[in-house]
Amino acid sequence: MCTRDAAAEQLTNWQKDNADTIGYAKNSAGIGIVNADTSLTIGVRGVIPLRDYQMMEHLQHFNRERIPERVVHAKGAGAFGEFTCTASLEDYTVSKVFVEGTKTPIAVRFSLVNGSLGSADTVRDIRGFALKFYTEDGIWDLVGNNTPIFFVKDPMLFPMLIHSQKSNPVTNLRDWDAYWDFLTLNPMTVYQTLRLYADKGIPNGYRYQDGYGCHTFSLIDKNRQLTWCKFTYETNQGTENLDTDEAVKLAGTDPDYATRDLYNSIANGDYPSWTFYVQLMTTDQAKALDFDPFDITKIWPEDDFPKQKVGEFVLNRNPENYFAEIEQLAFSPSNLIPGIGDSPDRLLQGRLFAYQDAHRYRLGVNNRQLAVNAPTNGTANFQRDGAMCIYNQGGAPNYYPNSFGGPNPDPDAAQWTNPPQEFSGKEDYYPEYYQDDNYSQPKSYWENDLDDDEKTRVVNNLACSLECTKEDIQKRAVEVFTNVSEDLGDRLAKALNLDSVKGQLKA
Protein backbone atom coordinates (compact mmCIF):
# COMPACT_ATOMS: atom_id res chain seq x y z
CA MET A 1 0.00 0.00 0.00
CA CYS A 2 1.34 3.41 -0.97
CA THR A 3 -1.10 5.85 0.64
CA ARG A 4 0.25 8.78 2.64
CA ASP A 5 -1.91 8.12 5.70
CA ALA A 6 -1.16 8.96 9.33
CA ALA A 7 1.00 5.88 9.76
CA ALA A 8 3.06 6.77 6.68
CA GLU A 9 3.53 10.33 7.98
CA GLN A 10 4.75 9.29 11.44
CA LEU A 11 8.39 10.29 10.91
CA THR A 12 7.46 13.56 9.24
CA ASN A 13 5.11 14.41 12.09
CA TRP A 14 7.74 13.52 14.66
CA GLN A 15 10.20 15.85 12.97
CA LYS A 16 7.67 18.70 13.08
CA ASP A 17 6.84 18.07 16.73
CA ASN A 18 10.47 17.83 17.84
CA ALA A 19 12.21 20.34 15.57
CA ASP A 20 13.26 22.50 18.52
CA THR A 21 14.53 19.67 20.70
CA ILE A 22 16.53 17.46 18.34
CA GLY A 23 20.13 17.43 19.57
CA TYR A 24 23.30 15.51 18.90
CA ALA A 25 23.50 11.72 19.11
CA LYS A 26 24.54 10.24 22.45
CA ASN A 27 25.07 6.68 23.64
CA SER A 28 23.18 5.08 26.51
CA ALA A 29 25.60 6.65 29.00
CA GLY A 30 24.91 10.11 27.63
CA ILE A 31 28.30 10.29 25.89
CA GLY A 32 28.38 11.89 22.46
CA ILE A 33 28.60 9.47 19.51
CA VAL A 34 31.66 10.26 17.39
CA ASN A 35 30.56 8.50 14.19
CA ALA A 36 27.21 6.82 13.59
CA ASP A 37 27.97 5.08 10.28
CA THR A 38 31.66 4.16 10.35
CA SER A 39 33.65 1.88 12.63
CA LEU A 40 37.04 2.81 14.08
CA THR A 41 39.75 1.09 11.96
CA ILE A 42 43.52 0.97 11.78
CA GLY A 43 43.95 2.55 8.38
CA VAL A 44 41.37 2.80 5.61
CA ARG A 45 41.39 -0.95 5.00
CA GLY A 46 42.54 -2.06 8.41
CA VAL A 47 40.90 -4.10 11.15
CA ILE A 48 38.60 -2.76 13.85
CA PRO A 49 40.26 -2.51 17.27
CA LEU A 50 38.46 -3.91 20.31
CA ARG A 51 38.49 -0.48 21.85
CA ASP A 52 35.82 0.79 19.43
CA TYR A 53 33.42 0.68 22.36
CA GLN A 54 30.74 2.63 20.50
CA MET A 55 30.60 0.03 17.74
CA MET A 56 30.66 -2.76 20.37
CA GLU A 57 27.74 -1.24 22.28
CA HIS A 58 25.84 -0.72 19.03
CA LEU A 59 26.15 -4.39 18.06
CA GLN A 60 25.60 -5.71 21.58
CA HIS A 61 22.34 -3.83 21.89
CA PHE A 62 21.25 -4.91 18.41
CA ASN A 63 21.76 -8.56 19.38
CA ARG A 64 19.37 -8.06 22.27
CA GLU A 65 16.67 -5.93 20.65
CA ARG A 66 14.18 -8.76 20.46
CA ILE A 67 12.74 -10.33 23.56
CA PRO A 68 11.09 -13.75 23.17
CA GLU A 69 7.73 -13.37 21.48
CA ARG A 70 4.65 -14.49 23.32
CA VAL A 71 3.93 -18.22 22.97
CA VAL A 72 0.36 -17.22 22.11
CA HIS A 73 -1.01 -13.79 21.17
CA ALA A 74 2.36 -12.83 19.65
CA LYS A 75 0.99 -10.59 16.86
CA GLY A 76 -0.99 -7.64 18.08
CA ALA A 77 -1.61 -3.92 18.39
CA GLY A 78 -2.57 -1.64 21.22
CA ALA A 79 -3.56 1.80 22.36
CA PHE A 80 -4.45 3.82 25.44
CA GLY A 81 -7.57 5.55 26.64
CA GLU A 82 -10.07 5.87 29.45
CA PHE A 83 -12.92 3.92 31.00
CA THR A 84 -15.86 5.89 32.40
CA CYS A 85 -18.36 4.28 34.76
CA THR A 86 -21.87 5.46 33.86
CA ALA A 87 -23.92 3.26 36.20
CA SER A 88 -22.77 2.37 39.68
CA LEU A 89 -22.15 -1.19 40.84
CA GLU A 90 -21.68 -0.09 44.45
CA ASP A 91 -24.35 -2.56 45.62
CA TYR A 92 -22.18 -5.41 44.34
CA THR A 93 -18.56 -4.33 44.64
CA VAL A 94 -16.28 -1.98 46.57
CA SER A 95 -14.20 -1.50 43.43
CA LYS A 96 -13.77 2.23 42.83
CA VAL A 97 -13.69 1.56 39.08
CA PHE A 98 -17.46 1.01 39.21
CA VAL A 99 -18.46 4.16 41.09
CA GLU A 100 -20.62 6.26 38.78
CA GLY A 101 -18.63 9.07 37.17
CA THR A 102 -15.22 7.51 37.90
CA LYS A 103 -12.73 7.73 35.04
CA THR A 104 -9.91 5.17 34.93
CA PRO A 105 -6.91 5.23 32.53
CA ILE A 106 -6.61 2.03 30.52
CA ALA A 107 -4.35 0.24 28.07
CA VAL A 108 -5.82 -2.18 25.54
CA ARG A 109 -4.02 -4.81 23.48
CA PHE A 110 -5.63 -6.68 20.58
CA SER A 111 -3.97 -9.79 19.21
CA LEU A 112 -4.15 -12.99 17.23
CA VAL A 113 -3.89 -16.22 19.21
CA ASN A 114 -1.88 -18.60 17.07
CA GLY A 115 0.34 -16.72 14.66
CA SER A 116 3.86 -15.46 15.15
CA LEU A 117 4.92 -11.82 15.08
CA GLY A 118 4.97 -11.95 11.29
CA SER A 119 1.42 -13.26 10.89
CA ALA A 120 -1.22 -11.52 8.81
CA ASP A 121 -3.93 -9.65 10.70
CA THR A 122 -6.72 -11.15 8.58
CA VAL A 123 -6.38 -14.88 9.24
CA ARG A 124 -9.27 -16.83 10.76
CA ASP A 125 -8.38 -16.91 14.43
CA ILE A 126 -9.59 -15.88 17.85
CA ARG A 127 -8.65 -12.29 18.68
CA GLY A 128 -7.29 -11.46 22.08
CA PHE A 129 -8.89 -8.38 23.66
CA ALA A 130 -7.18 -7.44 26.93
CA LEU A 131 -7.75 -4.38 29.13
CA LYS A 132 -5.39 -3.00 31.77
CA PHE A 133 -6.99 -0.59 34.27
CA TYR A 134 -4.59 1.77 36.10
CA THR A 135 -6.70 2.19 39.24
CA GLU A 136 -5.88 3.97 42.50
CA ASP A 137 -5.94 0.55 44.18
CA GLY A 138 -3.50 -1.07 41.75
CA ILE A 139 -3.56 -2.78 38.38
CA TRP A 140 -6.65 -4.66 37.24
CA ASP A 141 -6.17 -6.80 34.13
CA LEU A 142 -9.24 -8.07 32.29
CA VAL A 143 -7.71 -10.55 29.86
CA GLY A 144 -10.24 -11.80 27.34
CA ASN A 145 -11.04 -12.48 23.69
CA ASN A 146 -13.52 -11.46 21.02
CA THR A 147 -15.68 -14.51 21.78
CA PRO A 148 -17.56 -15.18 25.04
CA ILE A 149 -16.34 -18.77 25.31
CA PHE A 150 -13.19 -20.81 24.69
CA PHE A 151 -12.18 -24.19 23.25
CA VAL A 152 -11.15 -25.96 26.46
CA LYS A 153 -12.01 -25.63 30.13
CA ASP A 154 -9.05 -27.23 31.91
CA PRO A 155 -5.55 -25.69 32.03
CA MET A 156 -3.98 -29.08 31.32
CA LEU A 157 -5.52 -28.99 27.85
CA PHE A 158 -4.47 -25.46 26.95
CA PRO A 159 -0.87 -26.33 25.88
CA MET A 160 -2.29 -29.33 24.00
CA LEU A 161 -4.69 -27.08 22.09
CA ILE A 162 -1.96 -24.63 21.17
CA HIS A 163 0.49 -27.37 20.15
CA SER A 164 -2.13 -28.78 17.79
CA GLN A 165 -2.64 -25.35 16.20
CA LYS A 166 1.00 -24.28 15.96
CA SER A 167 3.54 -25.51 13.42
CA ASN A 168 4.38 -29.20 13.12
CA PRO A 169 7.72 -29.66 14.97
CA VAL A 170 9.23 -31.59 12.03
CA THR A 171 7.92 -29.72 8.99
CA ASN A 172 7.53 -26.31 10.68
CA LEU A 173 4.23 -26.00 8.77
CA ARG A 174 0.62 -25.72 9.93
CA ASP A 175 -0.64 -29.29 10.32
CA TRP A 176 -4.37 -29.53 9.66
CA ASP A 177 -4.42 -33.19 10.68
CA ALA A 178 -3.16 -32.23 14.15
CA TYR A 179 -5.48 -29.23 14.35
CA TRP A 180 -8.65 -31.14 13.55
CA ASP A 181 -7.54 -34.30 15.31
CA PHE A 182 -7.46 -32.42 18.61
CA LEU A 183 -10.71 -30.55 18.00
CA THR A 184 -12.70 -33.62 16.96
CA LEU A 185 -11.37 -35.71 19.86
CA ASN A 186 -12.53 -33.05 22.33
CA PRO A 187 -16.25 -32.31 21.88
CA MET A 188 -16.01 -29.46 24.41
CA THR A 189 -14.39 -27.45 21.58
CA VAL A 190 -17.37 -27.63 19.22
CA TYR A 191 -19.14 -24.42 20.30
CA GLN A 192 -16.04 -22.26 19.98
CA THR A 193 -15.18 -23.94 16.69
CA LEU A 194 -18.62 -23.10 15.25
CA ARG A 195 -18.21 -19.46 16.29
CA LEU A 196 -14.70 -19.31 14.85
CA TYR A 197 -15.86 -20.54 11.44
CA ALA A 198 -18.84 -18.18 11.36
CA ASP A 199 -18.62 -14.64 9.95
CA LYS A 200 -17.13 -13.15 13.12
CA GLY A 201 -14.13 -15.45 12.78
CA ILE A 202 -12.44 -12.73 10.69
CA PRO A 203 -13.35 -9.28 12.05
CA ASN A 204 -12.75 -6.24 9.85
CA GLY A 205 -9.98 -4.88 12.04
CA TYR A 206 -9.84 -4.48 15.79
CA ARG A 207 -12.31 -1.57 15.98
CA TYR A 208 -15.25 -3.57 14.65
CA GLN A 209 -15.35 -6.45 17.12
CA ASP A 210 -16.85 -7.05 20.54
CA GLY A 211 -14.84 -8.21 23.52
CA TYR A 212 -15.46 -10.50 26.47
CA GLY A 213 -13.78 -11.22 29.78
CA CYS A 214 -14.82 -14.85 29.01
CA HIS A 215 -14.33 -16.22 32.51
CA THR A 216 -16.65 -15.94 35.47
CA PHE A 217 -15.35 -13.46 38.02
CA SER A 218 -16.67 -12.37 41.39
CA LEU A 219 -17.72 -8.96 42.65
CA ILE A 220 -17.28 -8.45 46.41
CA ASP A 221 -19.42 -5.91 48.25
CA LYS A 222 -18.83 -3.95 51.48
CA ASN A 223 -20.21 -6.86 53.53
CA ARG A 224 -17.86 -9.29 51.77
CA GLN A 225 -20.73 -10.95 49.97
CA LEU A 226 -20.00 -12.01 46.41
CA THR A 227 -21.91 -11.96 43.16
CA TRP A 228 -20.69 -13.91 40.12
CA CYS A 229 -20.04 -11.72 37.09
CA LYS A 230 -19.21 -11.83 33.39
CA PHE A 231 -17.86 -8.79 31.52
CA THR A 232 -18.75 -7.83 27.93
CA TYR A 233 -17.69 -4.82 25.84
CA GLU A 234 -19.58 -4.13 22.63
CA THR A 235 -18.10 -2.03 19.86
CA ASN A 236 -19.82 1.31 19.22
CA GLN A 237 -18.54 1.21 15.63
CA GLY A 238 -20.81 -1.74 14.87
CA THR A 239 -19.49 -5.22 14.12
CA GLU A 240 -18.00 -5.73 10.68
CA ASN A 241 -16.37 -8.84 9.27
CA LEU A 242 -14.30 -9.81 6.25
CA ASP A 243 -15.34 -12.57 3.89
CA THR A 244 -12.77 -15.26 3.34
CA ASP A 245 -11.68 -14.17 -0.14
CA GLU A 246 -11.15 -10.57 0.92
CA ALA A 247 -9.24 -11.66 4.01
CA VAL A 248 -6.92 -13.86 1.94
CA LYS A 249 -6.25 -11.00 -0.46
CA LEU A 250 -5.46 -8.59 2.37
CA ALA A 251 -3.12 -11.13 3.96
CA GLY A 252 -0.95 -10.81 0.86
CA THR A 253 -1.33 -7.10 0.10
CA ASP A 254 -1.52 -5.60 3.62
CA PRO A 255 -0.74 -8.16 6.35
CA ASP A 256 -0.81 -5.41 8.99
CA TYR A 257 -4.29 -4.30 7.96
CA ALA A 258 -5.87 -4.25 11.44
CA THR A 259 -2.83 -2.66 13.08
CA ARG A 260 -2.77 0.09 10.47
CA ASP A 261 -6.51 0.72 10.77
CA LEU A 262 -6.34 1.10 14.55
CA TYR A 263 -3.34 3.44 14.44
CA ASN A 264 -4.78 5.64 11.71
CA SER A 265 -8.22 5.93 13.29
CA ILE A 266 -6.72 7.25 16.53
CA ALA A 267 -4.18 9.47 14.75
CA ASN A 268 -7.04 11.01 12.76
CA GLY A 269 -9.13 11.68 15.86
CA ASP A 270 -11.68 8.99 15.03
CA TYR A 271 -11.42 7.42 18.46
CA PRO A 272 -12.91 3.91 18.73
CA SER A 273 -15.09 3.16 21.74
CA TRP A 274 -16.92 0.28 23.36
CA THR A 275 -19.88 0.02 25.73
CA PHE A 276 -19.16 -2.01 28.85
CA TYR A 277 -21.70 -4.48 30.25
CA VAL A 278 -21.94 -6.99 33.08
CA GLN A 279 -24.02 -10.09 33.61
CA LEU A 280 -24.68 -10.87 37.26
CA MET A 281 -25.58 -14.13 38.99
CA THR A 282 -26.17 -14.75 42.68
CA THR A 283 -24.53 -17.68 44.45
CA ASP A 284 -27.96 -19.27 44.92
CA GLN A 285 -28.74 -18.95 41.22
CA ALA A 286 -25.41 -20.59 40.40
CA LYS A 287 -26.22 -23.57 42.59
CA ALA A 288 -29.64 -24.03 40.96
CA LEU A 289 -28.44 -24.05 37.34
CA ASP A 290 -28.52 -27.21 35.23
CA PHE A 291 -25.07 -26.35 33.83
CA ASP A 292 -21.79 -25.28 35.38
CA PRO A 293 -21.67 -21.44 35.32
CA PHE A 294 -17.88 -21.60 35.71
CA ASP A 295 -17.45 -23.64 32.52
CA ILE A 296 -15.77 -21.31 29.99
CA THR A 297 -17.04 -23.40 27.07
CA LYS A 298 -20.58 -22.17 27.85
CA ILE A 299 -22.33 -18.81 27.85
CA TRP A 300 -24.78 -17.44 30.39
CA PRO A 301 -28.14 -17.09 28.57
CA GLU A 302 -29.05 -13.41 28.37
CA ASP A 303 -32.74 -14.18 28.87
CA ASP A 304 -31.89 -15.42 32.36
CA PHE A 305 -28.95 -13.12 33.08
CA PRO A 306 -29.46 -9.91 31.11
CA LYS A 307 -26.61 -7.57 30.27
CA GLN A 308 -26.47 -4.37 32.30
CA LYS A 309 -24.68 -1.32 30.93
CA VAL A 310 -22.17 0.07 33.41
CA GLY A 311 -19.77 2.19 31.37
CA GLU A 312 -17.87 2.98 28.23
CA PHE A 313 -14.24 3.12 27.23
CA VAL A 314 -12.54 5.03 24.43
CA LEU A 315 -9.07 4.67 22.90
CA ASN A 316 -7.60 8.10 22.19
CA ARG A 317 -3.81 7.72 22.27
CA ASN A 318 -1.46 5.66 20.15
CA PRO A 319 1.70 4.33 21.78
CA GLU A 320 4.65 6.71 21.67
CA ASN A 321 6.86 3.68 21.10
CA TYR A 322 5.40 0.30 20.17
CA PHE A 323 8.05 -1.86 21.82
CA ALA A 324 8.13 0.00 25.11
CA GLU A 325 4.40 0.34 25.55
CA ILE A 326 2.78 -2.55 23.64
CA GLU A 327 5.34 -5.33 23.17
CA GLN A 328 6.33 -4.98 26.83
CA LEU A 329 2.72 -4.62 27.96
CA ALA A 330 2.07 -7.59 30.24
CA PHE A 331 -1.38 -8.73 31.35
CA SER A 332 -2.21 -11.24 34.06
CA PRO A 333 -5.62 -12.43 35.29
CA SER A 334 -4.08 -12.56 38.77
CA ASN A 335 -4.03 -8.74 38.83
CA LEU A 336 -7.33 -8.39 40.72
CA ILE A 337 -8.07 -5.22 42.68
CA PRO A 338 -10.19 -4.95 45.85
CA GLY A 339 -13.80 -5.78 45.08
CA ILE A 340 -13.05 -8.04 42.10
CA GLY A 341 -12.08 -11.67 42.54
CA ASP A 342 -11.71 -14.97 40.75
CA SER A 343 -14.02 -17.98 40.62
CA PRO A 344 -13.83 -21.80 40.49
CA ASP A 345 -13.48 -21.57 36.69
CA ARG A 346 -10.79 -24.22 36.07
CA LEU A 347 -9.12 -22.47 33.18
CA LEU A 348 -9.03 -19.19 35.08
CA GLN A 349 -7.40 -20.94 38.02
CA GLY A 350 -4.59 -22.10 35.73
CA ARG A 351 -4.21 -18.67 34.11
CA LEU A 352 -3.81 -17.00 37.53
CA PHE A 353 -0.40 -18.69 37.66
CA ALA A 354 0.56 -19.14 34.03
CA TYR A 355 0.39 -15.57 32.76
CA GLN A 356 2.65 -13.94 35.29
CA ASP A 357 5.04 -16.87 35.02
CA ALA A 358 5.19 -16.34 31.23
CA HIS A 359 6.02 -12.66 31.73
CA ARG A 360 8.83 -13.50 34.14
CA TYR A 361 10.36 -15.62 31.40
CA ARG A 362 9.69 -13.24 28.53
CA LEU A 363 10.30 -9.86 30.15
CA GLY A 364 12.13 -10.74 33.34
CA VAL A 365 11.29 -11.07 37.00
CA ASN A 366 10.84 -7.30 37.33
CA ASN A 367 8.41 -6.88 34.43
CA ARG A 368 5.95 -5.05 36.68
CA GLN A 369 8.50 -2.29 37.17
CA LEU A 370 8.31 -1.34 33.50
CA ALA A 371 6.40 1.92 33.19
CA VAL A 372 3.55 0.48 31.14
CA ASN A 373 2.95 -2.31 33.69
CA ALA A 374 3.62 -0.39 36.91
CA PRO A 375 0.81 0.51 39.31
CA THR A 376 0.18 4.21 39.82
CA ASN A 377 -0.13 3.76 43.60
CA GLY A 378 3.40 2.40 44.09
CA THR A 379 4.87 -0.86 45.39
CA ALA A 380 6.00 -1.98 48.85
CA ASN A 381 6.93 -5.63 49.34
CA PHE A 382 9.84 -7.95 50.06
CA GLN A 383 10.93 -8.78 46.51
CA ARG A 384 14.35 -7.46 45.58
CA ASP A 385 17.04 -7.58 42.90
CA GLY A 386 16.86 -9.64 39.72
CA ALA A 387 17.44 -8.62 36.12
CA MET A 388 16.23 -5.17 35.01
CA CYS A 389 15.49 -3.97 38.54
CA ILE A 390 14.47 -0.33 38.21
CA TYR A 391 13.17 0.35 41.72
CA ASN A 392 14.71 -1.74 44.50
CA GLN A 393 12.81 -0.05 47.34
CA GLY A 394 15.89 1.65 48.76
CA GLY A 395 16.90 0.55 52.23
CA ALA A 396 13.52 -0.83 53.31
CA PRO A 397 13.71 -4.22 55.05
CA ASN A 398 13.40 -7.13 52.64
CA TYR A 399 12.05 -9.63 55.17
CA TYR A 400 8.95 -10.03 57.33
CA PRO A 401 8.22 -9.84 60.18
CA ASN A 402 10.65 -7.07 61.05
CA SER A 403 10.96 -4.38 63.69
CA PHE A 404 12.03 -1.58 61.36
CA GLY A 405 8.78 -0.15 60.15
CA GLY A 406 7.28 -2.72 57.84
CA PRO A 407 5.77 -2.66 55.38
CA ASN A 408 3.00 -4.43 57.23
CA PRO A 409 0.11 -6.23 55.55
CA ASP A 410 -2.88 -4.02 54.80
CA PRO A 411 -5.54 -4.75 57.45
CA ASP A 412 -8.29 -3.79 54.98
CA ALA A 413 -7.06 -5.92 52.08
CA ALA A 414 -8.50 -9.24 53.23
CA GLN A 415 -12.06 -7.95 53.59
CA TRP A 416 -12.21 -7.02 49.90
CA THR A 417 -11.16 -10.47 48.64
CA ASN A 418 -13.39 -13.48 48.01
CA PRO A 419 -15.07 -14.66 51.22
CA PRO A 420 -14.25 -18.19 52.42
CA GLN A 421 -15.85 -20.72 50.11
CA GLU A 422 -16.73 -24.29 50.88
CA PHE A 423 -15.69 -27.13 48.56
CA SER A 424 -16.36 -30.80 49.10
CA GLY A 425 -15.38 -34.06 47.45
CA LYS A 426 -12.43 -36.37 47.19
CA GLU A 427 -9.19 -35.23 45.63
CA ASP A 428 -9.04 -37.07 42.31
CA TYR A 429 -9.08 -36.63 38.53
CA TYR A 430 -12.59 -36.23 37.09
CA PRO A 431 -12.55 -36.67 33.31
CA GLU A 432 -16.34 -36.91 33.29
CA TYR A 433 -16.32 -33.12 33.68
CA TYR A 434 -15.44 -32.98 29.99
CA GLN A 435 -18.69 -34.71 29.02
CA ASP A 436 -20.97 -32.12 30.65
CA ASP A 437 -23.41 -31.43 27.75
CA ASN A 438 -21.14 -30.11 25.03
CA TYR A 439 -23.88 -29.83 22.40
CA SER A 440 -26.96 -27.96 23.69
CA GLN A 441 -25.55 -24.46 23.42
CA PRO A 442 -23.88 -24.90 20.00
CA LYS A 443 -27.15 -26.47 18.79
CA SER A 444 -29.03 -23.36 19.91
CA TYR A 445 -26.42 -21.15 18.26
CA TRP A 446 -26.73 -23.04 14.95
CA GLU A 447 -30.53 -23.09 14.95
CA ASN A 448 -31.35 -19.65 16.39
CA ASP A 449 -28.40 -17.29 15.82
CA LEU A 450 -27.49 -18.02 12.20
CA ASP A 451 -29.60 -17.44 9.13
CA ASP A 452 -29.36 -19.80 6.17
CA ASP A 453 -26.72 -17.77 4.33
CA GLU A 454 -24.58 -17.63 7.46
CA LYS A 455 -24.98 -21.39 7.92
CA THR A 456 -23.82 -21.94 4.34
CA ARG A 457 -20.72 -19.85 4.96
CA VAL A 458 -19.97 -21.73 8.20
CA VAL A 459 -20.15 -25.06 6.39
CA ASN A 460 -18.02 -23.82 3.50
CA ASN A 461 -15.41 -22.45 5.91
CA LEU A 462 -15.31 -25.70 7.86
CA ALA A 463 -15.06 -27.79 4.70
CA CYS A 464 -12.29 -25.60 3.29
CA SER A 465 -10.22 -26.28 6.39
CA LEU A 466 -11.17 -29.95 6.79
CA GLU A 467 -10.47 -30.86 3.16
CA CYS A 468 -6.77 -30.71 4.04
CA THR A 469 -7.12 -33.52 6.59
CA LYS A 470 -7.22 -37.30 6.46
CA GLU A 471 -10.58 -38.83 5.59
CA ASP A 472 -11.01 -40.50 8.98
CA ILE A 473 -10.62 -37.09 10.67
CA GLN A 474 -13.16 -35.64 8.24
CA LYS A 475 -15.62 -38.38 9.15
CA ARG A 476 -15.04 -37.80 12.86
CA ALA A 477 -15.67 -34.09 12.35
CA VAL A 478 -18.98 -34.84 10.61
CA GLU A 479 -19.98 -37.11 13.52
CA VAL A 480 -19.17 -34.38 16.06
CA PHE A 481 -21.09 -31.69 14.18
CA THR A 482 -23.99 -34.09 13.60
CA ASN A 483 -24.29 -34.27 17.38
CA VAL A 484 -24.88 -30.52 17.25
CA SER A 485 -27.40 -30.74 14.41
CA GLU A 486 -28.20 -33.36 11.79
CA ASP A 487 -28.67 -30.51 9.35
CA LEU A 488 -25.16 -29.26 10.07
CA GLY A 489 -23.70 -32.76 9.83
CA ASP A 490 -25.44 -33.48 6.53
CA ARG A 491 -24.36 -30.19 4.99
CA LEU A 492 -20.77 -30.72 6.06
CA ALA A 493 -20.73 -34.31 4.80
CA LYS A 494 -21.97 -33.15 1.40
CA ALA A 495 -19.42 -30.32 1.28
CA LEU A 496 -16.68 -32.89 1.96
CA ASN A 497 -18.14 -35.40 -0.51
CA LEU A 498 -18.84 -37.88 2.28
CA ASP A 499 -22.05 -39.92 2.39
CA SER A 500 -24.19 -39.41 5.49
CA VAL A 501 -27.49 -40.99 6.53
CA LYS A 502 -29.03 -39.59 9.72
CA GLY A 503 -25.60 -38.79 11.00
CA GLN A 504 -24.22 -42.31 10.41
CA LEU A 505 -21.38 -42.22 7.92
CA LYS A 506 -21.01 -44.89 5.26
CA ALA A 507 -17.60 -46.46 4.86
C-alpha positions, 0 to 999 in steps of 0.5 A: 500500500502506498497511501500517505496516511497517518501511519506513513507520515509518522516520521514527518510528524515527529520531525515537526513536533520535535524540531526545537529539541533534536540534539546531537547523538549520544550513547546510553551513558549520555556520551556523544557518539563520534561517528554513527555510520563508520567503525574505528579502523587501523587505516582505511582498510585495516581491522577494527580494534576492540576499543571501538566501544561505541561500535561494540555497544551498538552491536551488543544492543542490536543482538538483544533488541528482540525479547522472546515473542509471546507463545500465544497472542504474539501478533498484536496492536494496542492503544491507550484511553479511558474507562468511564463508569456510567452506572454504579455497581456499588451494591455489588462491589467496593471497586472504585472503578465502578463508582458512577462518574469515575474515570480510569486510565486504561491500556488495551491490546488486541492480538491474534492467538496462534500466529507469530509476530509476522502473521497476517492480521486477517487470518481466521483466528480468535482475537485477544482483547485485553484491558489494563486498568490503572486504578488507584488501588493497583492494576486490574487486568481483564484478559479476554477475547472477542468470543464469550467462550473458549475451546477448552475448560481445563488448564492441562488442555491449553498447551495441548490445544496450542500445540495442535494449532501451531507448526508441526515440529518436524515440517515447521508448517501448519498441520491440519491433521493435528489441528482437527484431530485435537478438536474432533477428539474433544467435543467441548471445543465444538461451540467455539469452533462453530463461532470461529468458522462463522462470519465473526471469525475474521473481524474487519480490524480491531475496531469492529469487534466485541470483547469478552472477559470470558471467565466468570469473576466475582464482585465483592461488596462492602459486607464481603458478599459475592456476586458472580459476574461476566464482563462484555464490551460491545463495539460502538462502531458496529461489528463488521467482518471480512469474507474469506476471499477478501481476508486472503487478499489482504493477507498478501497485500496488507498483512498489517491491515488491522494494526494500520486501521487502529493506528490511523483511526486514533491518529485522525481523531476517530477514536474507537469506543466500546460500551461495557456491560456486566451479567450478574448471577447470585450464588444461589442462582449458580447452585440451581443451574442445570449447567456449570456457570464456571465452565468457559465453554458455555455462555450465560443465557441473556434471557436469564442473566441480562446484560447491564450497561455500566460504562464505556471506554474510548481509545484516544492515544497511540503508543509513543513507542510500540516496543516499550508500551505494547510489546512490553505490555504484560497482562495477568488475570491474577491482577485483581483489585479490591472488590473483584475476585476470581471464581472456580473456573478451572481455566481461570485458576490455571491462568492465575499462575501461568500468565505472570510466570510467562512474563517472568520468562519473557520480560524478566522477574521485574516486568511489573517495574516497567512503566507500562505495567507499573501501578500508579499507587506504588509498590512496597513488598519484600521482593528485591534484585533480579534482572532489570530492577528499576526500583529496588525499594531503597533501604527498606527491610526485605524480610517479614516480620521485622521491627524496622517499620514494615511494610506491614500487611494491609488490614483492609485488604482481606475484607475485599477479597473473596469470602471463604468458600466451601468445597467438598469431594475427594481429591481425584481426577474427574474426566467426566467433567469434559462430558458435561453437555457439550452440544446444547448451546452450539445447537441453539447457536446453529438453529437460532443465531445463524440465518441460512446464508450464514450457515452456508458460509460456516459449512463452506469455511469448515469444509475448506479447512477440513479438506486438508485432513485425512478422511477419517478425521473428516468423518469424525468431524462430521460425527461431532457436528452431527451431534450438534445438528443433523442438518449441520452434519449433513451439509458438512458431509456433502461439502466434503463429498462424504455420504451421510445418513441420519448422522451415520457415515457410510464407509 
